[in-house]
């Protein structure tokens, strides 16, 4: 598989962030990987990640003052969720998960995933191997099956490029979570019609946004990725109660210099200068969406009522 690129490892020494991290803060987007001998990657993948262990993930959170985390299924594992679920099983009080499934998953398996801390399904429309369905119509049918669980649909998608994105997402019976600030390059500009429609979808309250991976949309080269700030601020101003922060650790397949995680969290002080808004983003919003407020095994009715 020599044509599949290997990814650099994350910075092992995260700096202290330049903001006071509130109690019960949550990292809503990260991945764990390896070892490949135990958790093999699928052949149909776009990159080969470095090992990213449970211990390193926990050390990251200690350094940043993070109490809770949400692990998101990466495309390299396809619908094999074992690596992620093993990590959640080792820390069920503080971790939740967003899994990948296909149309063949049974209702019994969905129930088992719910018991294991899964709170949504992820469909990656960007990276190779991340789309386990034949079409988005199949994805929509799956959302009808996960709705009774109180789950959501997480998408990695270039929101500005997806046809009728607002109308398509609004028709789904579950909330939608979109990663990487909508995944539109900043060079497209704040007034891009697709970004304006995305903001309208967010304003409707049907869509949550992960303020993650600014290095994937910037035209800059390093922190603070100044051109990303206006996009983050516009999203936060639109619906602060629908914003989530995540580290995107271990930053796989980044094409820029490896960022320091303390510096990345520090960007939130510029994007959301108000400490009360930052608390919404870091604590209140993820607690509601992922069921932390009700503890492990949160009541389905509480999660379903989020929308």
C-alpha positions as CSV (number, residue, x, y, z in Angstrom):
1,X,0.0,0.0,0.0
2,X,2.9,2.3,-0.7
3,X,0.6,4.8,-2.5
4,X,-1.2,5.5,0.7
5,X,0.6,8.4,2.5
6,X,1.7,8.1,6.1
7,X,0.7,10.9,8.5
8,X,2.9,12.8,10.8
9,X,2.4,12.3,14.6
10,X,0.9,15.1,16.7
11,X,3.0,17.4,18.8
12,X,3.6,15.4,22.1
13,X,4.0,18.6,24.2
14,X,0.8,20.6,24.1
15,X,1.2,24.1,25.6
16,X,-1.1,25.5,28.3
17,X,-3.9,27.2,26.4
18,X,-4.3,31.0,26.8
19,X,-7.8,30.7,28.2
20,X,-9.3,29.4,31.4
21,X,-10.8,26.0,30.5
22,X,-14.1,25.7,32.3
23,X,-14.9,22.6,34.4
24,X,-16.5,19.8,32.4
25,X,-15.1,21.1,29.1
26,X,-15.5,18.7,26.2
27,X,-13.3,17.9,23.2
28,X,-16.0,17.0,20.7
29,X,-13.9,15.6,17.9
30,X,-10.8,13.4,18.1
31,X,-9.7,9.9,16.9
32,X,-7.7,7.0,18.3
33,X,-5.6,4.7,16.1
34,X,-3.7,1.5,16.2
35,X,-1.8,-0.6,16.7
36,X,-2.6,-1.8,13.2
37,X,-1.7,-5.4,14.2
38,X,-4.7,-5.4,16.5
39,X,-7.0,-2.9,14.7
40,X,-6.2,-3.2,11.0
41,X,-7.0,-0.4,8.6
42,X,-9.2,-0.9,5.6
43,X,-7.5,-1.1,2.2
44,X,-9.8,1.5,0.8
45,X,-8.4,4.5,2.7
46,X,-6.8,7.8,1.9
47,X,-4.0,7.9,4.5
48,X,-2.3,5.8,7.1
49,X,-2.4,7.4,10.6
50,X,0.2,7.3,13.3
51,X,-0.6,5.3,16.4
52,X,-2.8,7.5,18.7
53,X,-3.2,5.7,22.0
54,X,-5.7,6.1,24.8
55,X,-2.9,7.2,27.1
56,X,-1.8,9.9,24.7
57,X,-5.3,11.1,24.3
58,X,-5.8,11.3,28.1
59,X,-2.5,13.1,28.5
60,X,-3.7,15.7,25.9
61,X,-6.8,16.3,27.9
62,X,-5.0,16.7,31.1
63,X,-2.7,19.3,29.6
64,X,-5.6,21.2,28.1
65,X,-7.9,20.9,31.2
66,X,-10.5,18.9,29.2
67,X,-12.8,16.6,31.2
68,X,-14.8,15.0,28.5
69,X,-14.3,13.7,25.0
70,X,-16.2,12.5,21.9
71,X,-14.3,10.0,19.7
72,X,-15.4,10.1,16.1
73,X,-15.0,7.1,13.8
74,X,-12.2,7.8,11.2
75,X,-12.6,6.8,7.6
76,X,-9.6,4.5,7.7
77,X,-11.5,2.0,9.9
78,X,-14.7,2.0,7.7
79,X,-17.5,0.6,9.7
80,X,-15.2,-1.4,12.1
81,X,-15.8,0.6,15.3
82,X,-13.9,-1.6,17.6
83,X,-10.9,0.6,18.2
84,X,-13.0,3.6,19.2
85,X,-15.5,1.6,21.3
86,X,-12.7,-0.1,23.2
87,X,-11.4,3.3,24.2
88,X,-14.9,4.4,25.3
89,X,-15.3,1.2,27.3
90,X,-12.2,2.1,29.2
91,X,-13.6,5.5,30.3
92,X,-17.4,5.3,29.9
93,X,-18.1,8.2,32.3
94,X,-16.1,10.8,30.3
95,X,-16.2,9.5,26.7
96,X,-18.9,9.2,24.0
97,X,-18.6,8.1,20.4
98,X,-19.9,8.8,16.9
99,X,-19.8,5.5,14.9
100,X,-20.0,4.5,11.3
101,X,-22.5,1.9,10.1
102,X,-24.0,0.7,6.9
103,X,-27.5,-0.2,5.9
104,X,-27.0,-3.8,7.0
105,X,-26.7,-2.9,10.7
106,X,-29.4,-4.5,12.7
107,X,-31.6,-2.7,15.3
108,X,-30.1,-4.9,18.0
109,X,-26.6,-3.8,17.0
110,X,-27.8,-0.1,17.1
111,X,-29.1,-0.7,20.6
112,X,-25.8,-2.3,21.6
113,X,-23.9,0.7,20.2
114,X,-26.2,3.0,22.2
115,X,-25.4,1.1,25.3
116,X,-21.7,1.4,24.5
117,X,-21.9,5.2,24.4
118,X,-22.5,5.9,20.8
119,X,-24.6,9.1,20.2
120,X,-24.7,9.4,16.4
121,X,-23.5,8.1,13.1
122,X,-20.8,9.6,10.9
123,X,-20.8,9.8,7.1
124,X,-17.6,11.2,5.6
125,X,-18.3,12.5,2.1
126,X,-14.8,13.9,1.7
127,X,-12.3,11.2,2.6
128,X,-11.8,7.9,0.8
129,X,-13.6,5.0,2.4
130,X,-15.8,7.2,4.6
131,X,-19.1,6.7,2.8
132,X,-20.6,3.3,3.6
133,X,-23.9,3.9,1.8
134,X,-24.8,3.7,-1.9
135,X,-26.4,7.1,-1.9
136,X,-27.5,9.9,0.4
137,X,-31.0,8.6,0.1
138,X,-29.8,5.5,1.9
139,X,-28.3,7.8,4.5
140,X,-31.6,9.5,4.9
141,X,-33.4,6.2,5.4
142,X,-30.8,5.3,8.1
143,X,-31.6,8.5,10.0
144,X,-35.2,7.3,10.4
145,X,-33.8,4.3,12.2
146,X,-31.6,6.2,14.6
147,X,-34.1,8.9,15.4
148,X,-35.8,6.9,18.2
149,X,-32.4,6.5,19.9
150,X,-32.0,10.3,20.1
151,X,-28.9,10.1,17.8
152,X,-27.7,12.6,15.3
153,X,-26.1,12.4,11.9
154,X,-22.5,13.8,11.7
155,X,-21.3,14.8,8.2
156,X,-17.9,15.6,6.9
157,X,-18.9,17.5,3.8
158,X,-18.1,20.6,1.9
159,X,-21.4,22.2,3.0
160,X,-21.2,25.0,0.4
161,X,-20.9,22.6,-2.5
162,X,-23.6,20.1,-1.6
163,X,-26.7,20.5,-3.7
164,X,-29.7,21.9,-1.8
165,X,-27.8,21.4,1.4
166,X,-30.2,23.4,3.6
167,X,-33.3,21.8,2.3
168,X,-31.9,18.3,2.3
169,X,-30.6,18.5,5.9
170,X,-33.8,20.1,7.2
171,X,-35.9,17.2,5.8
172,X,-34.1,14.7,8.0
173,X,-35.7,13.4,11.2
174,X,-32.5,14.0,13.2
175,X,-30.2,16.8,13.9
176,X,-27.1,17.2,11.8
177,X,-23.6,17.9,13.0
178,X,-21.1,19.4,10.4
179,X,-17.4,19.3,11.0
180,X,-14.6,21.7,10.3
181,X,-16.7,24.9,10.3
182,X,-18.6,23.6,7.2
183,X,-15.3,22.7,5.4
184,X,-15.3,25.6,3.0
185,X,-11.9,27.2,2.1
186,X,-11.7,30.7,3.5
187,X,-10.7,31.9,0.0
188,X,-14.3,31.5,-1.0
189,X,-15.3,34.4,1.2
190,X,-17.9,35.0,3.8
191,X,-20.5,36.0,1.2
192,X,-20.3,32.8,-0.8
193,X,-23.9,31.8,-1.5
194,X,-23.2,28.3,-0.2
195,X,-21.9,29.6,3.1
196,X,-24.8,32.0,3.5
197,X,-27.2,29.0,3.0
198,X,-25.2,27.1,5.6
199,X,-25.6,29.9,8.1
200,X,-29.3,29.8,7.5
201,X,-29.4,26.1,8.2
202,X,-27.5,26.8,11.4
203,X,-29.9,29.6,12.3
204,X,-32.8,27.2,11.9
205,X,-31.5,25.2,14.9
206,X,-31.4,21.9,13.0
207,X,-27.6,21.9,12.5
208,X,-24.7,21.9,15.0
209,X,-21.2,22.9,13.9
210,X,-17.8,21.6,15.1
211,X,-15.3,24.5,15.3
212,X,-12.5,22.1,14.4
213,X,-9.4,21.9,12.1
214,X,-8.9,25.5,11.0
215,X,-5.8,24.3,9.3
216,X,-8.0,22.4,6.8
217,X,-9.7,25.5,5.5
218,X,-7.2,28.3,5.9
219,X,-5.1,29.9,3.2
220,X,-2.5,30.6,5.8
221,X,0.3,28.5,7.0
222,X,0.3,28.4,10.8
223,X,-1.6,29.4,14.0
224,X,-3.5,31.6,14.4
225,X,-5.0,31.1,10.9
226,X,-6.3,34.6,11.0
227,X,-8.5,34.2,7.9
228,X,-10.5,31.5,9.7
229,X,-11.6,33.8,12.6
230,X,-14.3,35.8,10.7
231,X,-15.9,32.5,9.7
232,X,-15.8,31.1,13.2
233,X,-17.2,34.3,14.6
234,X,-20.0,34.5,12.1
235,X,-21.1,30.9,13.0
236,X,-20.9,31.6,16.7
237,X,-22.9,34.8,16.4
238,X,-25.5,32.9,14.4
239,X,-26.2,30.2,17.0
240,X,-23.9,30.0,19.9
241,X,-26.1,27.2,21.3
242,X,-25.3,25.0,18.3
243,X,-21.5,25.3,18.4
244,X,-19.0,22.6,19.5
245,X,-15.3,22.7,19.9
246,X,-13.0,19.8,19.1
247,X,-9.3,19.2,18.8
248,X,-9.3,17.0,15.7
249,X,-6.4,15.2,17.4
250,X,-4.1,13.7,16.1
251,X,-4.5,16.0,13.1
252,X,-4.2,13.3,10.4
253,X,-3.4,14.3,6.8
254,X,-2.8,17.9,7.6
255,X,-0.8,19.5,4.8
256,X,0.5,22.3,7.0
257,X,3.0,22.4,9.9
258,X,1.7,20.3,12.8
259,X,-0.1,22.7,15.2
260,X,0.2,22.6,18.9
261,X,-3.0,21.6,20.6
262,X,-2.7,24.2,23.3
263,X,-2.5,26.9,20.6
264,X,-5.5,25.5,18.8
265,X,-7.7,25.6,21.9
266,X,-6.4,29.1,22.6
267,X,-8.0,30.3,19.3
268,X,-11.4,30.0,20.9
269,X,-10.6,33.1,23.1
270,X,-10.4,35.1,19.8
271,X,-13.4,33.5,18.2
272,X,-15.6,33.8,21.3
273,X,-14.2,36.6,23.5
274,X,-17.1,36.2,26.0
275,X,-16.4,33.6,28.6
276,X,-20.1,32.7,28.9
277,X,-20.2,31.9,25.2
278,X,-17.1,29.8,25.5
279,X,-18.7,27.9,28.3
280,X,-21.7,27.2,26.1
281,X,-19.4,25.8,23.4
282,X,-17.1,23.8,25.6
283,X,-19.5,22.5,28.3
284,X,-23.3,23.1,27.8
285,X,-23.7,22.3,24.2
286,X,-21.8,19.0,24.1
287,X,-23.4,18.0,27.4
288,X,-26.8,18.3,25.7
289,X,-25.9,16.8,22.4
290,X,-24.0,13.8,23.7
291,X,-25.9,13.2,26.9
292,X,-23.1,14.0,29.4
293,X,-25.5,15.9,31.6
294,X,-27.5,12.8,32.4
295,X,-24.4,10.6,32.8
296,X,-23.4,7.4,31.0
297,X,-26.4,5.7,29.4
298,X,-28.3,9.0,29.2
299,X,-32.0,8.8,28.9
300,X,-33.1,8.6,25.2
301,X,-35.9,11.0,25.7
302,X,-33.5,13.7,27.0
303,X,-31.3,13.3,23.9
304,X,-34.2,13.2,21.5
305,X,-35.5,16.4,23.1
306,X,-32.4,18.3,22.1
307,X,-33.8,19.1,18.7
